Amino acid sequence: MDAETTYKILAGVCTFGSGMLAGSAFYINTIEHPSRMTIEDTKSCHRQWKETFDLAKKQQMKIHLALCVAGAGAYYLKPSTGSPWLVNAGILTINLPYTLLVLKPNSIDPIYEDAVVSEKSDAYVRDHINLWNRYHGFRTVVNCVAFGYCLYSLLK
């Protein structure tokens, strides 16, 4: 496979993967979270949040890593036109420090352990699940910006 074909594939991977991240993040904020909050039993609501969170973080991490590699690879192959894919990887990388410094200590750690449901009030658990969703909204915006930037880069 020649460099031009590989470059086009990597640009496609960046665009498709960014679209997947944006779509899944948007779905979580607008569909899954409101649905989750209709679960009346707080323990069940927490269990659903945690199970989904654990599954999503594994998948999201793999996709983010693949997009960073693809973006760097596209830039390496064609530095003159590959910078948008490297920039896309950089945009998506914003999510890592944000998650570690803001989201995790403020809305994940306080309710991650199953024991918290029996130790804290229902309102505390639900408030933190809602807080997690609001914080997750920032990641949704970042993912949507990255996807939009990919589409723009493909069309120009």
Summary of the structure (lengths in Angstrom):
residues: 156
radius of gyration: 18.1
end to end distance: 24.9
largest distance: 60.1
contacts: 479
relative contact order: 0.17
helix: 85%
strand: 0%
